[in-house]
């Protein structure tokens, strides 16, 4: 028994020693946050980069070399696919100011030309790809490293990628980089509670969200090695738009949808002039944000400005904004009802007559018939101030007259009960 305990203690001490050797820069105190480090980048930038000065750059589908290299190790499969990594990189690359070629557009053009995601894109000439995508340069990406290391109180994820940018005009390499990013998590402690807690923390770091965070950090570092587009050739970095395909008239209960495109992981809100402030926007896709406002009673304004305010996630105050002009008309107030209504009996029916004030926000009148069952049937919609009713009224309990404005708001109904 003593021999077994001694061996077990030696094993524990050995594990602790490995942790200390592997993490020399990690404090002996318990760490509450993971530590990340990056290998020195083998970044190359062509001396002709600024001379060729590409305006538009297309990011091609990434190659996933990780799955092929880890088929025999199920636990080492990357839980985030290559397309997600590509979108994350694109989110950090977009603010550099090059002409925006969206990933969906790239994929659609490739598909139309019979080029699938499994195609070896490097076998296709860069000049041909440039012509198809209308791009001055193209970026290839290869996910070629992914590894998980964990032992009781210690865990580490490492993710690596190789990338290069090729000129579609000359075929030469403009930029190339290889990088590996590592995420460490360690908890030092010899008591049973510390050991158990450390084991749990080691498992937590392997979750998908931690791999995505690692990919975010790796993409951010890679983008830092690419020069920004020249100022005079920089297109709008951020874009915003509002409900472009829906009706411009907005009634109570309808929604206004606001969209924003920029870099990923921003804090964003929007304001509608004289109506509402600080409507939150959420990132629905990588770098694509959406916010919704539901129109309430009393919201009345013509062509309001919408201000999108945004900043980095960790900042308290918003330091950037984008102003959108809209054609939207908010109108939740119904028009006044018609007044002074009369029913005149004629030989072959009845004539409804009414008066109505001259107002700008007016579209038409509606006449309904209410039968003895209590059902309302729309008889007509007119701009006249009279209406002829044919036939008798034996199946009619009453008539209802309303006014409707330009946005469809309907006034209270005036009920007319014939007395003949």
C-alpha positions as CSV (number, residue, x, y, z in Angstrom):
1,X,0.0,0.0,0.0
2,X,2.8,2.4,0.9
3,X,4.5,1.6,-2.4
4,X,1.3,2.4,-4.3
5,X,0.9,5.8,-2.5
6,X,4.5,6.7,-3.1
7,X,4.1,5.9,-6.8
8,X,0.9,8.0,-7.0
9,X,2.6,10.9,-5.3
10,X,5.5,10.7,-7.7
11,X,3.0,10.7,-10.6
12,X,1.3,13.8,-9.3
13,X,4.6,15.6,-8.7
14,X,5.6,14.6,-12.3
15,X,2.5,16.2,-13.7
16,X,3.0,19.4,-11.7
17,X,6.6,19.5,-12.9
18,X,5.5,19.2,-16.6
19,X,3.0,22.0,-16.1
20,X,5.7,24.2,-14.6
21,X,8.2,23.5,-17.3
22,X,5.6,24.0,-20.1
23,X,4.3,27.2,-18.6
24,X,7.3,29.0,-17.3
25,X,5.7,32.4,-17.7
26,X,2.5,31.4,-15.8
27,X,2.2,32.5,-12.2
28,X,2.2,29.9,-9.4
29,X,-1.0,31.4,-8.2
30,X,-4.3,30.1,-9.7
31,X,-5.2,31.7,-13.0
32,X,-8.8,32.9,-13.6
33,X,-8.3,33.5,-17.3
34,X,-6.6,31.5,-20.1
35,X,-3.2,32.7,-21.3
36,X,-2.7,33.0,-25.1
37,X,0.5,33.2,-27.0
38,X,1.5,33.3,-30.7
39,X,4.5,31.8,-32.5
40,X,6.7,34.4,-34.3
41,X,5.0,35.0,-37.6
42,X,6.8,34.1,-40.8
43,X,5.2,37.0,-42.6
44,X,6.3,38.1,-46.1
45,X,5.2,41.3,-47.9
46,X,6.3,41.9,-51.5
47,X,8.2,45.1,-52.2
48,X,5.8,45.5,-55.1
49,X,2.7,45.3,-53.0
50,X,2.2,49.1,-52.9
51,X,3.3,49.4,-56.5
52,X,0.6,46.9,-57.7
53,X,-1.8,48.3,-55.0
54,X,-4.8,45.9,-55.4
55,X,-8.2,47.6,-55.0
56,X,-10.3,44.5,-54.6
57,X,-9.2,41.3,-52.9
58,X,-11.3,38.0,-52.9
59,X,-10.9,35.5,-50.0
60,X,-11.3,32.1,-51.5
61,X,-12.8,29.0,-49.6
62,X,-10.2,27.8,-47.1
63,X,-8.5,24.3,-47.4
64,X,-9.0,22.1,-44.4
65,X,-5.8,20.0,-44.0
66,X,-6.6,19.3,-40.4
67,X,-9.3,16.6,-40.9
68,X,-7.0,14.6,-43.2
69,X,-4.1,14.7,-40.8
70,X,-6.2,13.6,-37.7
71,X,-8.4,10.9,-39.1
72,X,-7.1,8.4,-36.5
73,X,-7.6,10.8,-33.6
74,X,-11.2,11.6,-33.1
75,X,-10.6,13.9,-30.2
76,X,-8.4,16.1,-32.3
77,X,-11.0,16.9,-34.9
78,X,-11.5,20.6,-35.2
79,X,-15.0,21.5,-33.9
80,X,-15.1,24.7,-36.0
81,X,-15.2,24.1,-39.7
82,X,-13.0,25.9,-42.2
83,X,-15.8,28.1,-43.5
84,X,-16.4,29.5,-40.0
85,X,-12.7,30.4,-39.8
86,X,-12.9,32.0,-43.2
87,X,-15.8,34.2,-42.1
88,X,-14.0,35.2,-38.9
89,X,-10.9,36.2,-41.0
90,X,-13.2,38.1,-43.4
91,X,-14.7,40.0,-40.5
92,X,-11.3,41.3,-39.4
93,X,-10.1,41.9,-43.0
94,X,-13.0,44.0,-44.2
95,X,-12.1,47.2,-42.2
96,X,-8.8,47.4,-44.1
97,X,-10.8,49.3,-46.8
98,X,-10.4,47.2,-49.9
99,X,-13.3,46.9,-52.3
100,X,-15.8,44.7,-50.6
101,X,-16.3,41.3,-52.3
102,X,-18.7,39.4,-50.1
103,X,-18.0,35.7,-49.4
104,X,-21.5,34.7,-50.6
105,X,-20.9,36.4,-53.9
106,X,-17.5,34.7,-54.3
107,X,-19.0,31.3,-53.6
108,X,-21.9,31.9,-56.0
109,X,-19.6,32.9,-58.9
110,X,-17.4,29.9,-58.3
111,X,-20.5,27.6,-58.2
112,X,-21.9,29.0,-61.4
113,X,-18.6,28.2,-63.1
114,X,-18.5,24.7,-61.8
115,X,-15.9,25.3,-59.1
116,X,-16.9,23.6,-55.8
117,X,-15.4,24.0,-52.3
118,X,-13.6,20.7,-52.8
119,X,-11.8,21.9,-55.9
120,X,-8.1,22.4,-55.7
121,X,-8.2,26.2,-56.4
122,X,-4.5,26.4,-56.8
123,X,-4.8,24.4,-60.0
124,X,-6.9,27.2,-61.5
125,X,-4.8,30.1,-62.7
126,X,-5.0,33.3,-60.6
127,X,-5.7,35.3,-63.7
128,X,-8.8,33.2,-64.5
129,X,-10.0,33.5,-60.9
130,X,-9.4,37.2,-61.0
131,X,-11.5,37.6,-64.1
132,X,-14.4,35.5,-62.7
133,X,-14.4,37.4,-59.4
134,X,-13.4,40.8,-60.7
135,X,-10.6,40.9,-58.2
136,X,-7.1,42.4,-58.3
137,X,-5.8,39.8,-55.8
138,X,-7.0,36.5,-54.2
139,X,-6.2,35.1,-50.8
140,X,-5.8,31.3,-50.2
141,X,-6.1,29.9,-46.7
142,X,-5.0,26.5,-45.4
143,X,-5.9,25.3,-41.9
144,X,-2.9,23.1,-41.3
145,X,-2.5,22.8,-37.5
146,X,-4.8,21.9,-34.7
147,X,-3.8,20.3,-31.5
148,X,-5.2,19.7,-28.0
149,X,-3.0,19.0,-25.0
150,X,-4.4,18.4,-21.5
151,X,-3.4,16.7,-18.3
152,X,-5.4,17.0,-15.1
153,X,-4.8,20.6,-14.3
154,X,-3.5,21.9,-17.6
155,X,-5.0,22.3,-21.1
156,X,-3.8,23.8,-24.3
157,X,-5.3,24.4,-27.7
158,X,-3.2,25.4,-30.7
159,X,-4.5,26.5,-34.1
160,X,-2.4,27.2,-37.2
161,X,-3.1,28.6,-40.6
162,X,-1.0,29.4,-43.8
163,X,-2.2,32.1,-46.1
164,X,-1.0,33.9,-49.2
165,X,-2.2,36.7,-51.4
166,X,-1.6,36.4,-55.1
167,X,-1.9,39.2,-57.7
168,X,-4.4,38.2,-60.4
169,X,-2.5,40.5,-62.8
170,X,1.0,39.2,-62.5
171,X,0.6,35.9,-60.6
172,X,3.2,36.9,-58.1
173,X,2.9,36.5,-54.3
174,X,2.0,39.8,-52.6
175,X,1.7,38.5,-49.0
176,X,2.3,35.3,-47.2
177,X,2.1,34.2,-43.6
178,X,2.2,31.2,-41.4
179,X,1.1,31.5,-37.8
180,X,0.1,29.3,-34.9
181,X,-1.9,30.6,-31.9
182,X,-1.9,28.8,-28.6
183,X,-4.4,29.0,-25.7
184,X,-3.2,27.8,-22.3
185,X,-5.3,27.1,-19.2
186,X,-3.6,26.0,-16.0
187,X,-4.6,25.9,-12.3
188,X,-2.0,25.1,-9.7
189,X,-3.1,23.6,-6.4
190,X,-2.5,20.4,-4.5
191,X,-5.7,20.2,-2.4
192,X,-8.5,18.0,-3.7
193,X,-10.8,20.9,-4.4
194,X,-8.2,22.7,-6.5
195,X,-7.5,19.5,-8.4
196,X,-11.2,18.9,-9.2
197,X,-11.7,22.6,-10.1
198,X,-8.6,22.6,-12.3
199,X,-9.8,19.5,-14.2
200,X,-13.1,21.1,-14.9
201,X,-11.4,24.3,-16.1
202,X,-9.2,22.2,-18.4
203,X,-12.3,20.7,-20.0
204,X,-14.0,24.0,-20.3
205,X,-11.2,25.4,-22.4
206,X,-11.8,22.8,-25.1
207,X,-15.3,24.0,-25.8
208,X,-16.2,25.3,-29.3
209,X,-16.5,28.9,-28.1
210,X,-12.9,28.9,-26.9
211,X,-11.7,27.6,-30.3
212,X,-13.7,30.4,-32.0
213,X,-12.1,32.9,-29.6
214,X,-8.7,31.5,-30.5
215,X,-9.5,31.9,-34.2
216,X,-10.6,35.5,-33.6
217,X,-7.2,36.3,-32.0
218,X,-5.3,34.5,-34.8
219,X,-7.2,36.3,-37.5
220,X,-6.7,39.6,-35.8
221,X,-2.9,39.0,-35.7
222,X,-2.8,37.9,-39.4
223,X,-4.7,40.9,-40.6
224,X,-2.2,43.2,-38.8
225,X,0.5,42.0,-41.3
226,X,-1.5,43.2,-44.3
227,X,-1.3,46.9,-45.3
228,X,-4.5,48.9,-45.3
229,X,-5.9,50.1,-48.7
230,X,-4.7,53.5,-49.8
231,X,-6.9,56.2,-48.5
232,X,-7.9,57.6,-51.9
233,X,-9.0,54.1,-52.9
234,X,-10.7,53.1,-49.7
235,X,-14.4,52.4,-50.0
236,X,-16.9,52.8,-47.2
237,X,-15.7,50.6,-44.4
238,X,-19.1,50.2,-42.7
239,X,-22.5,49.8,-44.4
240,X,-26.0,50.2,-43.1
241,X,-29.4,49.8,-44.6
242,X,-33.1,49.7,-43.6
243,X,-35.9,47.3,-44.7
244,X,-35.3,48.0,-48.4
245,X,-37.8,45.5,-49.7
246,X,-40.7,46.3,-47.5
247,X,-43.5,49.0,-47.6
248,X,-42.3,52.5,-46.6
249,X,-45.5,53.0,-44.7
250,X,-45.3,51.7,-41.2
251,X,-48.3,51.1,-39.0
252,X,-48.7,50.2,-35.3
253,X,-47.4,46.7,-34.7
254,X,-45.2,46.6,-37.9
255,X,-41.5,46.4,-37.7
256,X,-38.5,48.4,-38.8
257,X,-35.4,46.2,-39.5
258,X,-32.0,47.9,-39.5
259,X,-28.9,46.1,-40.8
260,X,-25.2,46.9,-40.3
261,X,-22.1,45.4,-41.9
262,X,-18.6,45.8,-40.5
263,X,-16.1,43.9,-38.5
264,X,-17.1,41.2,-36.1
265,X,-17.6,41.5,-32.3
266,X,-18.9,45.1,-32.1
267,X,-21.3,46.7,-29.7
268,X,-24.0,48.4,-31.8
269,X,-27.3,50.2,-31.2
270,X,-29.5,52.4,-33.4
271,X,-31.7,55.4,-32.9
272,X,-34.8,56.5,-34.8
273,X,-35.1,60.3,-34.9
274,X,-37.6,61.6,-32.4
275,X,-38.9,58.1,-31.8
276,X,-36.5,55.7,-29.9
277,X,-32.9,55.4,-28.8
278,X,-30.5,52.6,-28.1
279,X,-32.2,49.8,-29.9
280,X,-29.7,46.9,-29.6
281,X,-28.3,45.2,-32.7
282,X,-27.1,41.6,-32.6
283,X,-24.5,39.9,-34.8
284,X,-26.5,37.3,-36.8
285,X,-23.6,36.3,-39.1
286,X,-19.9,37.1,-39.0
287,X,-19.8,40.9,-39.3
288,X,-23.5,41.2,-40.1
289,X,-25.8,42.8,-37.5
290,X,-29.5,43.2,-37.3
291,X,-31.8,45.2,-35.0
292,X,-35.6,45.4,-35.0
293,X,-38.0,48.1,-33.7
294,X,-41.8,47.4,-33.4
295,X,-43.8,50.5,-34.2
296,X,-46.0,51.7,-31.3
297,X,-49.0,53.9,-31.0
298,X,-48.0,57.5,-31.2
299,X,-45.0,57.0,-33.5
300,X,-45.6,59.6,-36.2
301,X,-42.8,61.0,-38.3
302,X,-42.0,61.3,-42.0
303,X,-38.6,60.1,-43.4
304,X,-36.8,59.9,-40.0
305,X,-33.0,59.6,-39.9
306,X,-31.6,56.4,-38.4
307,X,-28.3,56.7,-36.5
308,X,-26.3,53.5,-36.1
309,X,-23.8,53.9,-33.2
310,X,-21.0,51.3,-32.7
311,X,-17.8,50.7,-30.9
312,X,-15.5,47.8,-29.8
313,X,-17.2,45.3,-27.5
314,X,-15.0,46.2,-24.5
315,X,-15.6,49.9,-24.7
316,X,-18.2,51.7,-22.6
317,X,-19.1,54.6,-24.9
318,X,-19.9,54.6,-28.6
319,X,-17.1,56.3,-30.6
320,X,-18.4,55.8,-34.2
321,X,-21.7,56.4,-35.9
322,X,-23.4,56.0,-39.3
323,X,-26.3,58.1,-40.4
324,X,-29.0,56.6,-42.7
325,X,-31.6,58.5,-44.6
326,X,-34.9,56.7,-45.0
327,X,-38.1,57.0,-47.0
328,X,-40.1,55.5,-44.1
329,X,-43.3,57.1,-43.0
330,X,-44.5,56.3,-39.5
331,X,-48.2,57.0,-39.0
332,X,-50.1,55.4,-36.1
333,X,-52.8,58.0,-35.7
334,X,-56.1,57.3,-37.4
335,X,-58.0,60.2,-39.2
336,X,-61.1,61.8,-37.8
337,X,-64.4,60.0,-38.6
338,X,-67.0,61.5,-41.0
339,X,-69.6,63.8,-39.6
340,X,-73.3,64.8,-40.2
341,X,-74.5,61.6,-41.9
342,X,-77.9,61.4,-43.5
343,X,-79.8,58.6,-45.2
344,X,-82.2,59.6,-48.0
345,X,-84.7,57.1,-49.3
346,X,-85.2,57.0,-53.0
347,X,-87.5,54.9,-55.3
348,X,-84.9,52.2,-55.9
349,X,-82.7,52.3,-52.8
350,X,-81.1,54.6,-50.3
351,X,-78.5,57.4,-50.5
352,X,-75.9,57.9,-47.8
353,X,-74.6,61.5,-47.5
354,X,-71.9,62.8,-45.2
355,X,-69.4,65.6,-44.7
356,X,-65.7,65.5,-44.1
357,X,-63.1,68.2,-43.4
358,X,-60.3,68.9,-45.9
359,X,-57.2,67.2,-44.5
360,X,-53.9,66.2,-46.1
361,X,-53.6,62.7,-44.6
362,X,-56.7,61.2,-46.3
363,X,-57.1,58.4,-48.7
364,X,-60.7,57.2,-48.9
365,X,-64.0,56.2,-47.1
366,X,-65.1,52.7,-46.5
367,X,-68.8,51.6,-46.3
368,X,-69.7,48.4,-44.5
369,X,-73.0,46.5,-44.2
370,X,-73.7,44.8,-40.9
371,X,-76.2,41.9,-41.3
372,X,-78.6,40.5,-38.7
373,X,-76.0,38.0,-37.7
374,X,-73.5,40.8,-36.8
375,X,-71.1,40.2,-39.7
376,X,-69.5,43.2,-41.4
377,X,-69.3,43.1,-45.2
378,X,-67.2,45.8,-47.0
379,X,-69.5,47.3,-49.7
380,X,-67.3,49.9,-51.2
381,X,-64.2,52.2,-50.9
382,X,-64.7,55.7,-52.3
383,X,-63.5,59.3,-52.2
384,X,-67.0,60.6,-52.8
385,X,-69.1,62.0,-49.9
386,X,-72.2,60.0,-50.8
387,X,-73.0,56.4,-51.7
388,X,-76.1,54.8,-53.2
389,X,-77.4,51.6,-51.7
390,X,-79.5,49.4,-54.0
391,X,-82.3,47.2,-52.9
392,X,-84.2,46.7,-49.7
393,X,-82.8,46.4,-46.2
394,X,-84.5,43.4,-44.9
395,X,-81.2,41.5,-44.2
396,X,-79.4,44.6,-43.0
397,X,-79.1,45.7,-39.3
398,X,-77.0,48.9,-40.0
399,X,-74.3,50.5,-42.1
400,X,-70.8,51.5,-40.9
401,X,-68.9,54.5,-42.4
402,X,-65.2,55.1,-41.8
403,X,-62.4,57.2,-43.1
404,X,-58.9,55.8,-44.0
405,X,-55.7,57.8,-44.2
406,X,-52.7,57.4,-46.6
407,X,-51.0,54.7,-44.5
408,X,-54.1,52.6,-43.9
409,X,-55.1,53.8,-40.5
410,X,-58.9,53.6,-40.2
411,X,-61.1,56.0,-38.1
412,X,-63.8,55.0,-35.7
413,X,-66.9,53.8,-37.5
414,X,-70.2,55.8,-37.7
415,X,-73.1,53.5,-37.4
416,X,-76.2,54.2,-39.5
417,X,-79.5,52.6,-38.7
418,X,-82.2,53.2,-41.3
419,X,-85.6,54.0,-40.0
420,X,-88.2,53.4,-42.7
